Amino acid sequence: VNQLKTELYAMKNYVDQKLQEYLAIDEPLLKGLGDSINYSLFSGGKRIRPIFCLVVGDIFGVPKERLMSVACALEMIHTASLIMDDLPHMDNERMRRGKPANHLVYGQDVASLASVGLLTRAYEVVLNDPGLPDAVKTKVTSKLAEVVGIEGMVGGQYADLKYLNSSIEYPTLEYIHIHKTASLFVASGETAAIVGGSSDSEIDAIRLFARNLGFAFQISDDILDATGDEAEMGKPVNSDKANFITLLGVEKSKELVKRYTQDAINAVKLFDGRNEKLLALGQMLVGRRS
Ligand code: GRG
């Protein structure tokens, strides 16, 4: 476990370093925009999606260097979505990772531009990566667009804004979280598999793993929200929004986390012998405390 932690930590550092390179903004007139972007990009994100991408790449023998643009693009999309999600006309959150939300520091105008700017740079870094063949870039960017767009995170967020209230039913809640959260996990695994040139059945297995794990991750996020420690979480706990806990209670939600984690594990049996890191990462994600 310690060796795995060291390895994941090294991946995180590598991602941080590359993100800095990809987001170096030299134009003096854009200093405020750059500051806003960097504020959210380097404020303690766990880098789960890029790390997951690199770990899946490992299964297919893809060297980390080759996946860097894709891994960083995933984190840029994630950060863009957090900035937007926190805005007053969306989730109206004041705190993120123990610090004031981006718009409270830089203003809603700048925060919105930071979000769209990051989202755009995500596609840019993949498309400009000299290490990836054009056919791979097309598949990767098309996958990213699919999971971010109308039938992905945008749709999930829409359903969240419009239907996440106390009379929500389980299938709607499931739709929201599959699209808002699990879809970027799916993209993180699938893009790595695409770069690794894997077969359709291998991609299907990774998709199933990521979807189930992403879903379990969201439920455990809700459990932490309801029961977690405010200092560890970096935001107030016990929000009054409907979620898995308000709908099913803590015990049933915990059971669901177990069930979806098990489904995730079962999905990647075909990689037996080279999936240890993937399984360990999965356990870490659903067992986390912040
Ligand atoms: C892509 C710009 C853009 C918009 C899409 C706003 C929006 C539409 C979607 C919101 C999606 C969202 C905020 C999902 C929540 C996902 C989630 C569980 C976040 C917490 O993830 P962690 O724990 O966060 O990985 P850290 O802080 O570690 O980065």
Residues whose N, C-alpha, C, O or C-beta is under 5 A from the ligand:
A	BS01	GRG	G44 G45 K46 R47 I48 I77 A80 S81 L82 M84 D85 S115 L119 V148 M153 V154 Q157 K180 T181 D221 S290
